[in-house]
Amino acid sequence: MSKNVSEEKMQILKMVEDKKITVEEATELLATLDKDEEIIPRKDVKWLKVRVYTLDDQPKVNVNIPISLVDVGLKLAKKYDPKLKESGLDKIDLDEILDAVKNGAEGKLVDVIDEEEQTKVKVYVE
């Protein structure tokens, strides 16, 4: 098991402990991670990265999701992490981002400055 997968599994277990996701949701995520680790060589895994900062560049949200978990991961993160909603990420069309990622988009996908919420949102694929 690679270090990244171990960290992801610990994050999932922490979300269960914090009651942000159910045991069933965690089981689904863990199974998907195990499946992806068997099928995809780790060097080929791409990540969707979501970063939210205050306008003075203080980090608010830092989310890394394997592309294979984008559908499940972003929806769960948006539903259970109040910081994502508070940061204004709910104003971004996630379906459009998911379509772009599924069609091979790489690099910066979203770069938004929200003066009203005093946040910057960056979404990219690495």
QUIDAHU-V741044 format. One line per field, one symbol per residue. psi: psi as a letter, one per 30 degrees, with the letter a starting at -180 (. if undefined). A space follows every 10 residues. Layout:
psi = ???
This chain:
psi = kleeeeeeee eeeeeeeghf lleeeeeeee eeeeeeeeek keffklkkkk kkllfggkke kjkkkkefge eeeeeeeeef jfeeeffgff fkjeeeeeee efggklakek jkkjeefhlk kkklk.
